[in-house]
Amino acid sequence: MLMNHNLMNAHQPDEDSNRKRATNAKRTRRKITVNLQGTRYEVVREVVEKLGYTVTKDDDSLAYLLWNDTYVPTDRISEMKSFQRINHFPGMGEICRKDCLARNLSRMTKAHPEEYDFSPKTWILPQEYNTLQNYSKDLKKKKKLKIFIFKPSNGAMGNGIALYLNAEKIPQSEHTVVQEYLERPFLIDGFKCDLRIYVLVSSCDPLKIFLFDDGLVRLGTEHYQEPTAQNLAVLFMHLTNYSINKHSDTYEKGETVHSGSKRSLKFLNEYMRRNGIEVATLWANISDVIIKTMICALPHVHHAYKMCRPGQAPGSDSVCFEILGFDIMLDRKLKPWLLEINRSPSFGTNEQIDYDIKSALLTDALRIVNIRASDKKKNLAAQKAAAQRRLLQPRGALSDADDRKRTLQDKRKEELKDLLVRIRRDNAKTEFEDRNCGRFRRIFPPQDRFQQEKYTKLLLSAFSNLASNVGGKANSSMSREIERQYVTKYREDEVLDMLAQYETEETVDGEWKGRRQRGPAPLTRMPCSNADQDPDVDDSESDLDDDEEAGIPQPQRPARAASSRQYSAKARIPQRIRSGVRSQRQASAAIHIPQDSSNNSLMHRSLSEDTEAINRAIKEQENELVGILLASLQDMRIKFPGKSDEEAEEILDKIMADWKFHKPRVASYWLVKLDSNKRRKVVEIVKSNIRAKVQHVYQTTDVESLKIFRIFTRVFNRLLWSHGQGLWNCFAGNSWETIFAKSTDVISEREMECCRRITELCKDCLLIVYQFANDAKNKSTTEGETSRSNISGNPGYTQPTKSSLAGPPIQASLKSHGSVMVNKRQPKTSISTQPYKIFS
């Protein structure tokens, strides 16, 4: 009995320790945190808690999910980590503001009138007020009567809406739109109605759109009659907004989804079927309207997202998603008409139908977004691996044609491997979304080949329209990327075949064709060791290890030289570190280590020392490259066209010496006379040269993925902040440095010095452009006075044309002094005097 008691006591500590380890594992299990400080809707909190997420008590900027009811600043999206998600896209206001929606739809209507005919005629006030009045006069001449509806551009919940029978009585207000009123709408039980349709946009690169299978049918509370002068003021009849009709005495709260003033889309489908209407055709038309509208917004959203997330690889997980509320009205012919889009649809649950629909909507949307606790660790590891690959790539010049050919082949193989990884990741993501979409249905990209080609043409047209509006031209690489994403998609087997073809071309008789052996010659025997071998080691196992270490080719695979990646990594490490690492590895390979705890710890310590040595070398290399870049930036100057560098410096000194005189004039020129596109092009003069300099120093074309260039991009965006106010504030101090105050990224002093030098170059560029514009203006004034005097003295004198009075184009570029070259092809900027235009 005593022995059994001792045995039980001996096992008791093991059970206690196991129980403690299990408890600690539960405590340390990663939780998905959600920041709900920006929302007032309780249903959002209930859904995330039901999914197992943890709601933070404070405003945690590093939470996995950030939810806001209103617009999110772009700086916040820029500072987000790759594992985080936020429920708004930047740039989505291009279709969610009524004036921007009308402007973008109008551009696409001019290019494709047969496709974009689903929006009522719209006029943006005050710019198009005269056009509206002329249209109204034409209607009177034809003795036609039209009703106009007046709306605030950024209004919501029916605020500020009014109906007018006479367009001449419409006030010429700021930030408003006027639409033609749909006089013959589709009626349910004699009431006018509209549809609130919920759409999830889970990604913008590539564009992915999901349509929720349920929504709201909102009815008016007065039986509909065609509008007349007597009933125009009855808003309960003509408007279907819930925020207006809930104040009506006849508003009815339905006990089911089939009754009341607010019903579900499922009721609508059943109502249509009972009346012999083809429901599938109706929803195909509605889906077409949604897709075409999102195509209008995609160029703006894509550009804004890339500006916020520079360096993000194409096809990677989006940190943004958005639930949009499309308001669509049907006419008596069941044609869908787009009224407006809400980027922050209400998630209020005043009735049971609201809770049932919106809770299911939020649950399925968050499942598609697929937030995982492991994303944080995986994304951080991927960023570290990408940084190491970038820093350890070869920088030296290639010696001969064979090396260049081999490098191109290796680069193409790496591209194919990356493409294969992207295809597999996209396939896995698509499969997951199809399994977990719930009540959502994917409507874009479509499966039908004909629809793919049709929407791709519209996408190309939308991107070309945006490029033409900002004074540029369509990018051919963007066109190829759009076609690759939506039409000519590579399949996994096709990429594997191309990789196999490369392997076949390189391999001849088991050896690598055209590839010289790099590094030391292969060993023919193991290095001698003074240590005695352990007698317990099996001879056959020892022989096998000797063959592998000696580099003897195995029958299953041909002998290969060391890969260029490994060789280049070794070449980038300083010699003293490399020799130490090599000696440690040779010693560990030559000496047999017995399998005990002390020697295992010694081996792990040696490996950790190797890793620390490589990390120190990488950090030294980063500091060295930033130092070289800083020295190059210090040598860069702004060149005044037609003048020497000394004269340009003298001009800048004169402006700053008489700054009290020039300050209001520079402010007027920069903040008033130049619009946003021209201000962007002034800053782009510096940015394009900085990009070329970074490419030269880091020996890479993919500068968007570099940390230093991402920092520079944030600075350039800050300088253009608030219509150029960011750069203007730099003349009073370094206020732009506040963008790094709340950032979690560590910015070194050298990197800050580079940013300060960039702001100095942008200030100098602005002053040079300003001075040249003044010189051109003064010259044109002088020539005008001379021409008037010639006319008065010579009656037969012909006055020169306006174009001949324009001053010569300005060419503002960055010039490098010293041994480091900037860029042989410098960007040029031309500014004419009437009007002020900048062409880069």
ABEGO torsion letter per residue (X at the ends): XAAAAAAAAAAAAAAAAAAAAAAAAAAABBBBBBBAAABABAAAAAAAAAAGBBBBABBBAABABBBBABBBBAAAAAABBAABBBABBBGAAAAABAAAAAAAAAAAAAABAAABAABBBBBBOAAAAAAAAAAAAAAAAAGBBBBBBBBBAABBGGBGBBBBABAAABBBBBGBBBBBBBABBBBBGGBBBBBBBBBBBABAOBBBBBBBABBBBBBBABBBBBBBAAAAABAAAABABAAAAAABAABBBBABAABEABBBAAAAAAAAAAAGBBAAAAAAAAAAAAAAAAAAAAAAAAAAAAAABBGBBBGBBBABBBBBBBBBBBBAAGBBBBABBBABBBABBABAAAAAAAAAAAAAAAAAAGBBAAAAAAAAAAAAAAAAAAAABBABBBABAAAAAAAAAAAAAAAAAAAAAAAAAAAAAAAAAAAAAEABBBAOBBABAAAAAAAAAAAAAAAAAAAAAAGBBBBAAAAAAAAAAAABBBBAAAAAAAAAAAAAAABBGGBBBGBBBBEBBBBABBBBBABBBBAABBAAAAAAAAAAAAGBBBAABBBBBBBAAAAAAAAABBAAAAAAAAAAAAAAAABBBBBBAAAAAAAAAAAAAAAAAAAAAAAAAAAAAAAAAAAAAAABBBBBBGBBAAAAAAAAAAAAAAAAAAAAAAAAAAAAABBAAAAAAAAAAAAAAAAAAAAAAAGBABAAABAAAAAAAAAAAAAABGGGAAAAAAAAEBAAAAAAAABABBBBAAAAAAAAAAAAAAAAAAAAAAAAAAAAAAAAAAAAAAAAAAAAABAABBBBBAAAABBBBBBBBBBBBEABBABABBBBBBBBAOBBBBBX
